[in-house]
């Protein structure tokens, strides 16, 4: 038991030491590029540097975090929260079934279909809200990038690309 505690203590200490060291010694510079938006039947599509960011809007997190702008990150976090709440709303019919099965009485088909339809409507509302919020975040991101590129005075810490 004593050896196990010592081993865990040693692993914790080395893990903490490894996390405090930088992965590379030099500072890396990068230039941020605008995010292009497209749309279609499958929902919004986002492109960064000419490459599609995939079907998941979570891929927008990397450029947003590199910019480190409070307004952009706030909009992105709001969109993530809308995604989470919309996904949680999909469990309403399951919760209704679980609640009605315990009391011995049955659940009417009409009630269940109504709850399912309401759940679809609520989920679609959250998806539309998420897409609207993500578009706002992308627009803000592109405005910040354009301000840095074209020499506008800005309070953001993104450096323009060096030739």
LODRENTI-246875 format. One record per residue: residue number from 0; x negated, y negated, z of N, C-alpha, C in turn; residue in three letters. Coordinates in pm, 1 decimal. Example, Ala and Ser with C-alpha at 12.3 -4.5 7.8 and 13.67 -1.06 7.14 Angstrom:
BEGIN
0; -1319.0; 569.0; 780.0; -1230.0; 450.0; 780.0; -1320.0; 330.0; 780.0; ALA
1; -1285.0; 225.0; 708.0; -1367.0; 106.0; 714.0; -1290.0; -3.0; 787.0; SER
//
This chain:
BEGIN
0; -82.8; 119.2; 0.0; 0.0; 0.0; 0.0; -87.3; -125.7; 0.0; UNK
1; -196.4; -119.8; 82.6; -287.1; -234.6; 89.2; -354.7; -257.4; -45.4; UNK
2; -394.7; -148.4; -112.5; -458.6; -159.8; -243.6; -362.9; -217.9; -347.2; UNK
3; -236.2; -178.7; -338.4; -137.4; -230.5; -431.1; -117.8; -380.1; -411.8; UNK
4; -112.6; -425.4; -287.4; -98.7; -568.6; -259.3; -219.3; -646.4; -309.9; UNK
5; -339.9; -591.2; -290.0; -460.2; -657.6; -339.8; -461.0; -664.3; -492.9; UNK
6; -416.3; -557.3; -556.6; -410.5; -555.8; -701.9; -311.1; -660.3; -753.3; UNK
7; -194.4; -668.9; -692.4; -96.1; -769.2; -732.1; -147.5; -909.9; -709.4; UNK
8; -217.7; -932.4; -599.6; -274.7; -1063.5; -571.7; -380.4; -1100.1; -676.0; UNK
9; -464.7; -1004.1; -712.1; -568.0; -1029.5; -812.7; -505.8; -1058.6; -949.2; UNK
10; -402.7; -983.5; -988.0; -336.5; -1007.6; -1115.9; -268.8; -1143.4; -1118.6; UNK
11; -208.0; -1182.8; -1008.0; -143.1; -1313.1; -1001.0; -245.8; -1425.3; -1013.2; UNK
12; -359.2; -1410.3; -946.0; -463.2; -1513.2; -951.3; -521.2; -1526.7; -1091.8; UNK
13; -548.6; -1414.4; -1158.2; -603.7; -1422.2; -1293.7; -500.6; -1476.0; -1392.0; UNK
14; -374.5; -1442.5; -1371.1; -269.4; -1494.5; -1457.9; -257.0; -1645.7; -1442.9; UNK
15; -262.4; -1694.7; -1320.5; -253.9; -1839.2; -1297.5; -374.9; -1910.8; -1356.9; UNK
16; -493.1; -1850.6; -1345.0; -613.1; -1912.5; -1400.7; -607.1; -1914.3; -1553.9; UNK
17; -553.9; -1809.5; -1612.8; -545.3; -1803.7; -1758.5; -446.2; -1906.1; -1812.5; UNK
18; -343.0; -1935.6; -1736.9; -242.9; -2030.5; -1783.4; -290.1; -2174.5; -1772.3; UNK
19; -387.8; -2202.7; -1689.1; -434.0; -2340.3; -1673.3; -537.0; -2379.0; -1778.9; UNK
20; -604.2; -2283.3; -1839.6; -702.2; -2314.4; -1942.3; -634.0; -2339.8; -2075.1; UNK
21; -681.4; -2438.6; -2151.4; -622.1; -2460.0; -2283.8; -658.6; -2346.4; -2378.4; UNK
22; -573.7; -2322.7; -2474.5; -599.3; -2216.2; -2570.4; -711.5; -2251.8; -2666.4; UNK
23; -732.0; -2380.5; -2691.4; -841.5; -2426.4; -2776.1; -899.7; -2552.0; -2713.9; UNK
24; -1026.6; -2572.2; -2735.5; -1094.8; -2682.2; -2668.5; -1069.5; -2816.0; -2736.9; UNK
25; -1059.9; -2818.1; -2867.1; -1041.8; -2944.2; -2936.9; -893.2; -2978.9; -2945.5; UNK
26; -867.4; -3104.5; -2964.8; -729.8; -3148.4; -2982.6; -693.0; -3132.8; -3128.8; UNK
27; -582.3; -3068.7; -3152.9; -538.6; -3049.4; -3290.4; -445.1; -3162.2; -3329.8; UNK
28; -466.2; -3214.3; -3447.2; -377.0; -3318.1; -3497.1; -288.3; -3256.0; -3604.7; UNK
29; -170.3; -3304.8; -3612.9; -77.5; -3255.9; -3712.0; 9.4; -3371.5; -3757.1; UNK
30; 63.5; -3357.1; -3872.9; 155.3; -3458.9; -3921.7; 293.7; -3396.8; -3930.3; UNK
31; 388.7; -3469.4; -3880.5; 525.7; -3421.4; -3884.5; 587.5; -3457.9; -4018.3; UNK
32; 666.6; -3368.1; -4068.5; 731.9; -3388.8; -4196.4; 882.1; -3398.9; -4174.4; UNK
33; 951.6; -3466.6; -4264.3; 1096.7; -3477.4; -4246.9; 1166.3; -3342.7; -4264.7; UNK
34; 1279.8; -3330.2; -4200.0; 1363.9; -3211.5; -4212.6; 1472.4; -3244.6; -4313.7; UNK
35; 1485.8; -3160.2; -4413.4; 1588.7; -3180.0; -4515.1; 1709.5; -3095.5; -4478.7; UNK
36; 1826.9; -3153.1; -4503.0; 1950.5; -3082.3; -4471.1; 2022.3; -3044.2; -4599.5; UNK
37; 2076.6; -2926.7; -4598.4; 2159.7; -2880.6; -4708.3; 2281.4; -2812.1; -4649.6; UNK
38; 2378.4; -2792.7; -4729.0; 2498.7; -2727.7; -4680.0; 2546.4; -2624.5; -4778.7; UNK
39; 2639.1; -2547.0; -4732.5; 2695.9; -2445.6; -4819.2; 2806.5; -2373.7; -4745.7; UNK
40; 2854.3; -2267.9; -4807.2; 2963.1; -2191.8; -4747.3; 2917.9; -2122.0; -4619.7; UNK
41; 2790.7; -2091.7; -4608.3; 2739.6; -2022.0; -4490.5; 2702.9; -2114.8; -4377.3; UNK
42; 2730.5; -2242.2; -4389.4; 2696.3; -2337.2; -4285.4; 2577.7; -2421.9; -4325.8; UNK
43; 2532.7; -2506.8; -4235.8; 2421.5; -2595.7; -4270.8; 2290.8; -2518.7; -4286.0; UNK
44; 2206.9; -2571.1; -4372.2; 2073.8; -2513.6; -4392.1; 1972.7; -2624.7; -4371.2; UNK
45; 1862.2; -2589.8; -4308.5; 1758.6; -2687.7; -4278.2; 1628.1; -2642.2; -4341.9; UNK
46; 1555.5; -2739.3; -4400.1; 1428.7; -2710.6; -4466.6; 1321.9; -2801.5; -4408.2; UNK
47; 1206.2; -2742.8; -4379.3; 1092.4; -2817.7; -4327.1; 973.9; -2788.2; -4417.5; UNK
48; 918.5; -2892.4; -4476.7; 804.1; -2880.0; -4567.1; 837.3; -2786.8; -4684.4; UNK
49; 960.8; -2795.4; -4732.4; 1002.6; -2715.6; -4846.2; 1040.1; -2573.0; -4814.7; UNK
50; 1028.9; -2531.2; -4689.1; 1059.9; -2394.0; -4651.3; 1186.5; -2391.4; -4566.9; UNK
51; 1269.8; -2295.2; -4595.4; 1393.5; -2281.8; -4518.8; 1361.6; -2234.8; -4377.8; UNK
52; 1428.4; -2294.4; -4281.6; 1403.4; -2260.6; -4141.4; 1485.4; -2141.5; -4094.2; UNK
53; 1543.7; -2068.1; -4182.6; 1620.3; -1950.7; -4144.8; 1764.9; -1986.7; -4114.9; UNK
54; 1839.9; -1887.1; -4078.7; 1981.6; -1907.9; -4051.4; 2007.2; -1961.8; -3912.5; UNK
55; 1909.8; -1951.8; -3825.7; 1927.8; -1990.8; -3687.1; 1880.1; -2133.9; -3666.0; UNK
56; 1967.4; -2222.2; -3615.9; 1923.4; -2359.8; -3592.3; 1822.4; -2372.6; -3478.2; UNK
57; 1796.4; -2264.5; -3406.3; 1694.8; -2268.1; -3301.2; 1556.0; -2295.5; -3359.4; UNK
58; 1537.8; -2271.9; -3487.7; 1408.9; -2297.6; -3552.0; 1376.7; -2446.1; -3556.9; UNK
59; 1476.5; -2530.9; -3538.2; 1452.9; -2674.8; -3535.0; 1379.6; -2718.6; -3408.7; UNK
60; 1372.7; -2630.8; -3312.3; 1312.4; -2665.4; -3184.1; 1165.3; -2704.7; -3198.2; UNK
61; 1092.2; -2639.0; -3283.7; 948.3; -2664.7; -3295.1; 918.7; -2807.8; -3341.1; UNK
62; 975.5; -2855.2; -3452.5; 947.6; -2994.2; -3490.1; 1001.6; -3094.4; -3387.7; UNK
63; 1115.3; -3063.9; -3326.8; 1171.4; -3155.1; -3227.1; 1079.7; -3166.7; -3105.9; UNK
64; 1024.8; -3055.4; -3061.3; 933.9; -3059.8; -2946.7; 802.0; -3127.7; -2981.9; UNK
65; 756.3; -3113.5; -3105.9; 633.5; -3180.8; -3146.7; 651.1; -3331.0; -3148.4; UNK
66; 769.9; -3378.1; -3183.7; 796.3; -3521.6; -3182.7; 804.2; -3575.0; -3040.6; UNK
67; 860.4; -3495.9; -2950.5; 872.1; -3532.6; -2808.1; 947.7; -3663.6; -2788.6; UNK
68; 1058.5; -3679.6; -2858.6; 1142.7; -3796.7; -2845.4; 1262.7; -3759.6; -2758.5; UNK
69; 1292.5; -3842.0; -2660.0; 1399.8; -3812.8; -2566.3; 1536.7; -3804.2; -2630.6; UNK
70; 1567.0; -3894.1; -2724.2; 1698.4; -3893.4; -2788.6; 1718.2; -3768.3; -2873.7; UNK
71; 1616.7; -3731.2; -2947.8; 1626.2; -3613.2; -3033.9; 1641.4; -3487.7; -2948.8; UNK
72; 1560.6; -3476.9; -2844.5; 1569.0; -3359.0; -2757.8; 1702.4; -3352.3; -2684.9; UNK
73; 1757.6; -3466.1; -2647.9; 1887.9; -3467.8; -2580.7; 1996.4; -3413.5; -2673.6; UNK
74; 1994.7; -3456.9; -2799.3; 2092.3; -3407.1; -2895.3; 2073.9; -3257.4; -2920.5; UNK
75; 1950.1; -3212.6; -2925.9; 1923.0; -3071.0; -2948.2; 1970.9; -2987.1; -2830.0; UNK
76; 1944.8; -3034.1; -2708.9; 1991.9; -2960.3; -2590.3; 2144.6; -2956.8; -2584.2; UNK
77; 2206.9; -3065.8; -2626.5; 2353.1; -3069.4; -2629.6; 2406.0; -2965.3; -2728.6; UNK
78; 2340.6; -2952.7; -2844.1; 2382.2; -2853.6; -2943.3; 2363.5; -2712.0; -2890.5; UNK
79; 2255.1; -2688.3; -2819.1; 2234.3; -2555.8; -2759.7; 2339.9; -2524.3; -2655.2; UNK
80; 2379.5; -2624.9; -2577.3; 2484.5; -2603.9; -2477.2; 2617.7; -2573.0; -2545.3; UNK
81; 2647.5; -2641.8; -2654.2; 2770.7; -2613.0; -2727.8; 2769.8; -2470.9; -2783.2; UNK
82; 2655.1; -2423.6; -2828.4; 2642.4; -2286.9; -2876.9; 2669.7; -2187.8; -2765.1; UNK
83; 2613.7; -2214.5; -2648.3; 2630.9; -2125.5; -2533.8; 2776.5; -2120.2; -2488.4; UNK
84; 2841.4; -2234.6; -2478.0; 2980.3; -2239.0; -2433.1; 3072.3; -2175.1; -2537.7; UNK
85; 3044.6; -2199.3; -2664.8; 3125.2; -2137.3; -2770.1; 3112.9; -1986.0; -2770.0; UNK
86; 2993.9; -1935.5; -2743.2; 2975.4; -1790.2; -2733.3; 3043.2; -1732.2; -2610.3; UNK
87; 3041.2; -1807.2; -2500.5; 3106.8; -1759.6; -2378.5; 3258.1; -1757.8; -2394.3; UNK
88; 3312.4; -1848.6; -2474.3; 3457.6; -1852.9; -2496.1; 3506.2; -1728.1; -2568.4; UNK
89; 3419.4; -1661.8; -2640.3; 3458.5; -1541.5; -2713.5; 3492.6; -1426.0; -2619.6; UNK
90; 3455.4; -1435.5; -2493.8; 3483.9; -1329.3; -2398.4; 3621.1; -1344.3; -2332.3; UNK
91; 3698.9; -1444.6; -2369.5; 3830.5; -1466.0; -2309.0; 3924.6; -1347.9; -2331.0; UNK
92; 3935.7; -1291.4; -2453.0; 4024.6; -1175.3; -2467.0; 3979.8; -1055.8; -2383.9; UNK
93; 3849.3; -1036.1; -2372.8; 3798.9; -925.9; -2291.3; 3832.3; -947.5; -2144.0; UNK
94; 3818.7; -1070.1; -2098.3; 3853.4; -1100.9; -1959.2; 4002.6; -1081.2; -1935.0; UNK
95; 4084.3; -1117.2; -2030.9; 4228.9; -1098.3; -2018.7; 4264.4; -950.5; -2012.2; UNK
96; 4200.5; -870.2; -2095.6; 4224.0; -726.0; -2091.4; 4181.2; -667.0; -1958.0; UNK
97; 4066.0; -709.0; -1907.9; 4017.6; -656.3; -1780.0; 4109.7; -696.5; -1665.3; UNK
98; 4160.3; -818.4; -1668.6; 4248.2; -864.9; -1561.2; 4384.1; -796.3; -1565.7; UNK
99; 4434.4; -768.6; -1683.9; 4567.6; -709.6; -1694.1; 4566.0; -559.0; -1672.4; UNK
100; 4454.1; -493.8; -1692.2; 4450.1; -348.2; -1675.7; 4450.1; -307.4; -1529.7; UNK
101; 4410.4; -395.8; -1440.9; 4402.8; -359.3; -1299.7; 4535.3; -365.2; -1227.0; UNK
102; 4633.7; -439.8; -1273.9; 4757.8; -455.1; -1200.2; 4864.6; -354.4; -1240.6; UNK
103; 4836.6; -263.6; -1328.5; 4930.9; -159.4; -1365.6; 5026.9; -201.7; -1474.8; UNK
104; 5056.0; -328.2; -1486.8; 5144.9; -376.0; -1591.7; 5070.4; -387.9; -1722.2; UNK
105; 5139.9; -377.6; -1829.8; 5076.2; -386.2; -1959.9; 5060.7; -530.4; -2005.3; UNK
106; 4986.1; -547.1; -2106.4; 4965.8; -677.6; -2167.2; 5041.5; -678.9; -2298.7; UNK
107; 5124.1; -778.1; -2317.0; 5202.3; -782.0; -2441.3; 5110.8; -812.8; -2558.9; UNK
108; 5148.1; -757.6; -2671.5; 5070.3; -778.1; -2793.3; 5071.8; -925.0; -2833.1; UNK
109; 5184.6; -988.7; -2812.6; 5197.8; -1129.3; -2848.9; 5100.7; -1216.2; -2768.9; UNK
110; 5088.9; -1189.2; -2640.5; 4997.4; -1265.8; -2555.7; 4853.1; -1243.5; -2599.0; UNK
111; 4819.1; -1117.9; -2624.5; 4681.7; -1086.6; -2661.7; 4644.3; -1151.4; -2795.0; UNK
112; 4733.4; -1143.7; -2892.6; 4706.7; -1204.4; -3023.6; 4695.6; -1355.9; -3009.4; UNK
113; 4778.4; -1414.7; -2925.6; 4770.9; -1559.0; -2902.7; 4638.1; -1600.4; -2840.9; UNK
114; 4592.2; -1521.9; -2743.0; 4462.7; -1552.7; -2680.3; 4349.3; -1534.9; -2781.2; UNK
115; 4356.8; -1431.2; -2863.7; 4252.5; -1410.6; -2965.9; 4249.6; -1525.7; -3065.9; UNK
116; 4366.5; -1570.3; -3109.2; 4372.6; -1681.6; -3204.5; 4319.2; -1809.9; -3141.8; UNK
117; 4355.9; -1834.1; -3015.9; 4304.3; -1952.6; -2947.4; 4152.9; -1945.1; -2931.6; UNK
118; 4101.9; -1826.4; -2904.9; 3957.3; -1808.5; -2889.4; 3884.3; -1838.4; -3020.1; UNK
119; 3940.0; -1792.4; -3131.0; 3878.8; -1820.7; -3261.6; 3877.4; -1970.6; -3287.5; UNK
120; 3989.6; -2037.5; -3257.0; 3996.3; -2182.4; -3276.1; 3897.3; -2257.4; -3189.3; UNK
121; 3886.9; -2217.2; -3063.1; 3793.0; -2283.5; -2971.4; 3649.4; -2258.9; -3015.5; UNK
122; 3618.7; -2136.2; -3054.9; 3482.8; -2105.4; -3100.1; 3446.5; -2184.8; -3225.6; UNK
123; 3540.8; -2195.6; -3317.8; 3514.8; -2274.3; -3439.4; 3494.0; -2421.4; -3404.9; UNK
124; 3568.9; -2471.6; -3308.0; 3550.3; -2610.3; -3264.9; 3411.5; -2633.4; -3208.2; UNK
125; 3362.3; -2537.9; -3129.8; 3227.8; -2552.0; -3073.7; 3121.2; -2541.7; -3181.9; UNK
126; 3142.6; -2458.3; -3282.5; 3046.3; -2447.2; -3392.8; 3042.0; -2577.9; -3472.7; UNK
127; 3159.7; -2634.9; -3498.6; 3163.7; -2762.3; -3571.2; 3095.2; -2871.9; -3489.8; UNK
128; 3121.0; -2875.6; -3359.2; 3055.4; -2973.3; -3272.0; 2905.1; -2954.0; -3267.7; UNK
129; 2860.7; -2827.9; -3265.2; 2717.2; -2799.2; -3264.7; 2652.7; -2846.6; -3393.6; UNK
130; 2715.9; -2818.8; -3507.3; 2659.6; -2860.8; -3635.9; 2653.6; -3012.6; -3646.2; UNK
131; 2756.0; -3080.6; -3598.0; 2757.1; -3226.6; -3599.3; 2643.0; -3282.0; -3513.1; UNK
132; 2625.2; -3223.1; -3395.1; 2520.0; -3268.5; -3304.0; 2381.6; -3239.1; -3360.2; UNK
133; 2364.0; -3123.4; -3424.6; 2234.4; -3092.5; -3485.9; 2203.2; -3187.3; -3601.3; UNK
134; 2303.6; -3220.7; -3679.0; 2281.3; -3316.6; -3787.9; 2239.7; -3452.8; -3732.7; UNK
135; 2300.1; -3492.0; -3621.1; 2262.3; -3618.5; -3558.0; 2117.5; -3611.1; -3508.9; UNK
136; 2078.0; -3497.5; -3451.1; 1940.1; -3481.8; -3404.6; 1841.7; -3487.0; -3521.5; UNK
137; 1876.1; -3423.3; -3632.3; 1788.5; -3424.5; -3750.3; 1777.8; -3565.5; -3806.3; UNK
138; 1889.9; -3637.2; -3810.3; 1887.6; -3775.1; -3860.2; 1798.4; -3862.7; -3772.7; UNK
139; 1810.8; -3850.0; -3640.6; 1724.7; -3926.8; -3549.4; 1577.7; -3889.2; -3568.0; UNK
140; 1550.6; -3760.6; -3581.1; 1414.0; -3712.3; -3602.5; 1355.5; -3775.0; -3728.8; UNK
141; 1432.4; -3770.7; -3838.1; 1383.3; -3826.4; -3964.4; 1362.8; -3977.1; -3955.5; UNK
142; 1447.4; -4046.7; -3881.0; 1428.1; -4191.0; -3862.1; 1299.3; -4218.8; -3785.9; UNK
143; 1271.7; -4140.6; -3684.0; 1148.2; -4160.5; -3606.0; 1025.2; -4133.4; -3691.4; UNK
144; 1031.9; -4028.3; -3772.6; 918.6; -3994.2; -3859.1; 897.5; -4104.0; -3962.6; UNK
145; 1004.7; -4154.0; -4022.4; 992.9; -4260.1; -4124.0; 936.3; -4386.7; -4061.9; UNK
146; 973.6; -4417.1; -3939.4; 920.8; -4535.6; -3872.2; 771.0; -4527.6; -3853.6; UNK
147; 721.1; -4409.0; -3823.0; 577.0; -4391.3; -3806.2; 505.0; -4392.6; -3940.7; UNK
148; 565.0; -4335.1; -4042.0; 498.8; -4326.1; -4172.5; 485.9; -4459.8; -4240.1; UNK
149; 586.9; -4542.7; -4228.8; 588.5; -4667.3; -4304.3; 546.7; -4787.3; -4220.5; UNK
150; 482.6; -4761.8; -4108.2; 420.8; -4868.5; -4032.2; 513.9; -4952.7; -3949.3; UNK
151; 633.6; -4907.7; -3928.4; 722.1; -4983.1; -3841.0; 673.6; -4969.9; -3698.0; UNK
152; 694.6; -5073.3; -3621.8; 653.4; -5068.3; -3482.1; 744.1; -4969.9; -3410.9; UNK
153; 683.1; -4875.3; -3343.8; 760.2; -4771.0; -3278.3; 700.3; -4743.0; -3141.7; UNK
154; 782.5; -4694.9; -3052.6; 736.0; -4661.4; -2918.0; 707.4; -4512.5; -2903.7; UNK
155; 696.6; -4441.0; -3013.7; 678.8; -4297.4; -3009.4; 533.0; -4263.0; -3035.7; UNK
156; 492.7; -4147.6; -2988.5; 351.6; -4112.3; -2988.1; 310.9; -4024.5; -3106.0; UNK
157; 382.5; -4027.9; -3213.8; 345.5; -3947.3; -3330.0; 249.0; -4028.6; -3413.6; UNK
158; 137.7; -3967.2; -3448.9; 37.0; -4037.1; -3528.5; 59.0; -4007.7; -3676.1; UNK
159; 42.4; -4105.7; -3762.1; 58.1; -4080.7; -3904.7; -54.8; -3989.3; -3954.8; UNK
160; -31.3; -3920.4; -4065.2; -134.5; -3830.4; -4116.1; -259.2; -3909.3; -4158.4; UNK
161; -374.4; -3849.3; -4132.6; -499.8; -3914.1; -4173.7; -542.5; -3855.8; -4308.1; UNK
162; -587.2; -3939.9; -4398.4; -625.9; -3890.7; -4532.3; -756.7; -3815.2; -4528.5; UNK
//
